[in-house]
């Protein structure tokens, strides 16, 4: 059995057989040598021979032959996939089937496609292939270069096995795989009670997934699968009905029963509505969602979309308005992002909606504050939030990722529900905190929100008290320096709580 519980193999190696061809019969090809080196180094890292179970095809099954059941079984029973990406890999339909099969089965597993920000599909670049040419399932990964190209335009060749450069790269790959294996050993197994409990908890949340152009139909299917496996109810399949009036009524009825509306758009407008005048199903469904007062909409386009390539002028104008925030007078979320992270983006937004629906106490009850933080500081934010609750202060925790301007519309909704904001400054950069403060201040001024004060709570690691400055005359900014203490300091916390309460 594999080291990773619930799997028969730890790693599945996916490669094109053209990359293993040798000029002299009897010699070992590049892939065979790579496999040998990797297995030995992982065994040594574990401390036992044959500790790591690696599946790789030695039957030379490639090209136009039917997909082999043994290989399919190996993929299904493997925890990690290592893809040896090359022009041969890109040209092989067989390799693409392997990648697609692993991608789809990983979506359905409790571990998901990523474990602690570590992808379960590793992209090994045998040549200098531009990231825009990578298979869809590999986009969003960083890649491990195993080629000798020193020029961006040079395709290069695979590193010579046994060379210093090759040894350095194989060590880097070994370390990444070993960390991933350790993380996977701690994750819930397939069909575990923890997974089923999580699914039941989220089952009450419904997501409307709008019609998409044909260019995004495969992506829409993947997203539906992942969201469903995570316990969300996905409402899709409209149209039919196809006629304009009946179609709009069906969309509005579906939105009434959903907690979130998601619309995937790109340069292609999609199918034109029956009886409509230069209007397309994907666009019209997004417009209906933007008009909804109860269902928050999320509109997404691929990061590489160039509006200048959009042929339909009305649709082009719609996309441009969506991106600059002019598609609706109401709140909506717009993301220009990667296909590989789309499902995670949707889940993140859904979780924020759940948090925002917590009941806000009336003024004669608890003081309500917004605790704005980065995911890196979420553990500290949880402890701080717990301390606030214990002292009759209602915190709304608002976790975000690396882009400080992300989900600004959602931030606006939360700011309007509190009187004070706390910005947790821990493991993130000073620039990230300042950008979040600036964005919040702009919203408060332009929308006349009743926020009275900002608090910058400095958490570990240690910082200088005077390094957070923002030039403005509208709000009082209080800096609380607790960065020298690894845990919440009772004396400092007591003063902070009194300042929050205005004592």
Secondary structure, 3 states (H helix, E strand, C coil): CCCCCCCCEEEEEECCHHHHCCCCCCCCCHHHHHHHHHHHHHHHHHCCCCCCCEEECCCCCCCCCCCCHHHHHHHHCEEEEEEEECHHHHHCHHHHHHHHHHHHHHHHCCCCCEECCEECEEEEECCCCCHHHCCHHHCCCCCEECECCCCCCCCCCECCCCCHHHHHHHHHHHHHHHHHHHHHHCCCCCCCHHHHHHHHHHCCCEEEECCCCHHHHHHHHHHHHHHHHCCCEEECCCCCCCEHHHHHHHHHHHHHCCCEEEEEECCCCCCECECCCCCEHHHHHHHHHHHCCCCEEEEEEECCCCHHHCCCHHHHHHHHHHHCCCCCCCCCEEEEECHHHHHHHHHHHHHHHHHHCCCCCCCCCCEEEEEEEEHHHHHHHHHHHHHHHHCCEEEEEEEECCCCCCCHHHHHHHHCCCCEEEEEECCCCHHHHHHHHHHHHHHHHHHCCCCCEEEEEECCCCCCHHHCCCCCCCCEEEEEECCCCCCCCHHHHHHHHHHHHCC
